Amino acid sequence: MTGDLGEATGRAAWVLLGGRAGDNAQAQALAALSGCVVRDFHVTYNPLYAVPNVVLGSSRISVRDCQPADPEPPWPDLVIGVGRRSVPLARWIRRRSGGRSRLVQIGRPRAPLHWFDLIITTPQYALPAAANVLQMALPFTGQPDTPPDVSEWQSAFSHLPRPWISVLVGGSRHPYVFDRDAAAKLAKDASE
């Protein structure tokens, strides 16, 4: 749990964590900045997660397990989810809260945009402009507590010609594949 402000105001944020560390880090960073008392739910999904969100609606039908416990009252002020899998559960929580819980989704929800109070996304998802869509150039990571120590990298690269180019790379994510050949091509293209 985070935030003296959240404890003082009584506001709560629930974070729906999934199986991807990068997604979870974005959701947790956003929650940490919310000023709410934060509760993480580690959610795993059954094969029904593949059914379109418009069919699943606001339900728990695609949830296999939720830890440390199933969501129950008191309902949160804010629900933060990432990607498409968490959408039905987030909407189920909102419905149970009587519509009081605000929904923030990170990435591409694969659902009607008006279902959410805020969507934080990046260019690769190609979401249309909307009042509730915040387009970010890079994934949301919050602010690091301390700047990274780059001295090791500076000495490792000091003999290389300048300018130096830095490329941030994630991993494979359908439909994109980042394998050995893709890495070699990226290195070649960046070098050129």
C-alpha positions in Angstrom: 0.0 0.0 0.0 1.2 3.5 -0.7 0.3 7.1 0.1 -0.3 9.0 3.3 -2.6 11.2 1.2 -4.7 8.1 0.3 -4.9 7.2 4.0 -5.9 10.7 4.9 -8.6 11.0 2.2 -9.8 7.4 2.4 -9.5 7.0 -1.4 -8.6 3.6 -2.7 -7.1 2.4 -6.0 -7.1 -1.2 -7.1 -4.5 -2.4 -9.6 -5.4 -5.5 -11.8 -2.0 -7.1 -12.4 -1.5 -9.7 -15.1 1.3 -11.9 -16.4 3.5 -9.2 -18.0 6.0 -7.4 -15.8 6.2 -4.3 -18.0 2.4 -3.9 -18.0 2.3 -4.4 -14.2 5.1 -1.8 -13.7 3.2 0.8 -15.6 0.0 0.2 -13.6 1.8 0.2 -10.3 3.7 3.4 -11.2 0.4 5.1 -12.0 -1.2 3.9 -8.9 1.7 5.1 -6.8 1.1 8.6 -8.1 -2.6 8.6 -7.5 -2.6 9.6 -3.9 -4.7 6.6 -3.0 -4.2 3.6 -0.8 -3.2 1.0 -3.4 -4.2 -2.7 -3.4 -2.8 -5.0 -6.0 -4.8 -7.9 -7.3 -2.8 -10.6 -9.2 -5.3 -11.9 -11.8 -5.0 -15.0 -13.9 -7.4 -15.7 -16.7 -9.0 -18.8 -18.2 -9.4 -19.4 -22.0 -12.5 -17.3 -22.1 -10.3 -14.2 -22.0 -10.0 -14.7 -25.8 -13.7 -13.9 -26.3 -14.2 -10.3 -27.4 -14.8 -7.8 -24.5 -18.0 -6.6 -26.0 -19.3 -10.2 -25.5 -17.8 -10.7 -22.0 -19.4 -7.4 -20.8 -18.9 -6.5 -17.2 -18.2 -10.0 -15.7 -15.8 -12.3 -13.9 -16.4 -15.1 -16.3 -12.8 -15.0 -17.8 -11.1 -14.8 -14.4 -9.4 -18.0 -13.3 -8.0 -16.7 -10.0 -7.5 -13.4 -8.2 -5.0 -13.1 -5.3 -4.8 -12.2 -2.5 -8.6 -12.4 -2.5 -11.6 -11.9 -4.8 -12.6 -8.2 -5.0 -15.3 -7.3 -2.5 -16.6 -4.2 -0.8 -15.6 -1.6 0.1 -15.2 -0.8 -3.6 -12.4 1.4 -4.8 -12.5 4.9 -6.2 -10.1 3.9 -9.0 -9.4 0.7 -10.9 -6.3 0.5 -13.0 -6.0 -2.2 -15.6 -3.7 -3.0 -18.5 -4.6 -4.4 -21.9 -7.7 -6.2 -22.9 -7.8 -9.1 -20.4 -8.6 -6.9 -17.4 -11.5 -5.0 -19.0 -14.4 -7.3 -18.0 -13.2 -7.5 -14.4 -12.6 -3.8 -14.2 -16.1 -3.2 -15.5 -17.6 -5.8 -13.1 -16.0 -3.9 -10.2 -17.4 -0.6 -11.5 -20.9 -2.1 -11.8 -20.6 -3.6 -8.2 -19.6 -0.1 -7.0 -22.8 1.4 -8.3 -20.8 3.2 -11.0 -18.6 5.0 -8.5 -15.3 3.4 -9.4 -13.4 5.2 -12.1 -11.7 3.1 -14.7 -8.2 3.8 -16.1 -6.9 1.4 -18.7 -3.3 1.3 -20.0 -2.5 0.2 -23.5 -5.2 -1.0 -25.9 -8.4 -2.2 -24.2 -10.0 -3.7 -27.3 -13.3 -2.3 -26.2 -15.4 0.8 -26.8 -13.3 3.7 -25.6 -16.3 5.3 -23.9 -16.3 2.5 -21.3 -13.3 4.1 -19.6 -12.7 7.4 -17.8 -9.1 7.4 -19.1 -7.0 5.4 -21.5 -3.3 5.9 -21.4 -1.8 4.5 -24.6 1.2 4.6 -26.9 1.4 5.1 -30.7 1.7 1.4 -31.6 -1.9 0.8 -30.6 -3.2 3.4 -33.0 -6.1 4.4 -30.9 -8.2 7.3 -32.3 -8.0 10.7 -30.6 -10.7 11.1 -27.9 -11.3 13.2 -24.8 -10.5 10.3 -22.6 -7.5 9.0 -24.5 -4.0 10.2 -23.5 -1.4 9.4 -26.1 2.1 9.0 -24.7 5.3 8.7 -26.7 6.6 5.9 -24.5 5.1 3.5 -21.9 4.3 5.1 -18.6 6.9 4.4 -16.0 6.5 7.2 -13.5 9.6 9.0 -12.2 12.5 6.9 -10.9 13.4 7.7 -7.3 17.1 8.0 -8.2 18.6 8.7 -11.6 20.2 5.6 -13.2 23.9 5.1 -12.8 25.2 5.4 -16.3 28.9 5.4 -15.4 29.3 1.7 -16.3 27.9 2.3 -19.7 29.9 5.5 -20.3 33.1 3.6 -19.7 32.0 0.7 -21.9 31.1 2.9 -24.8 33.8 5.6 -24.4 35.9 4.2 -27.2 33.0 4.2 -29.7 32.4 7.1 -32.1 29.7 9.6 -31.4 26.9 10.4 -31.5 25.7 7.5 -29.5 22.2 6.2 -30.2 20.1 4.5 -27.6 17.3 2.1 -28.6 14.7 0.9 -26.1 13.4 -2.5 -27.0 10.8 -4.6 -25.3 10.2 -8.2 -26.4 8.1 -10.2 -28.7 4.4 -9.2 -28.7 1.9 -10.4 -31.2 2.0 -9.6 -34.1 5.6 -8.4 -33.7 8.5 -10.9 -33.2 11.8 -9.9 -31.6 14.1 -12.8 -32.2 17.8 -13.1 -33.1 17.2 -12.0 -36.8 15.1 -9.0 -35.7 17.8 -7.9 -33.2 20.5 -8.2 -35.8 18.4 -6.1 -38.3 17.7 -3.5 -35.6 21.4 -3.2 -34.8 22.3 -2.9 -38.5 19.6 -0.3 -39.1 20.5 1.7 -36.0 24.2 1.6 -37.0 23.4 3.0 -40.4 
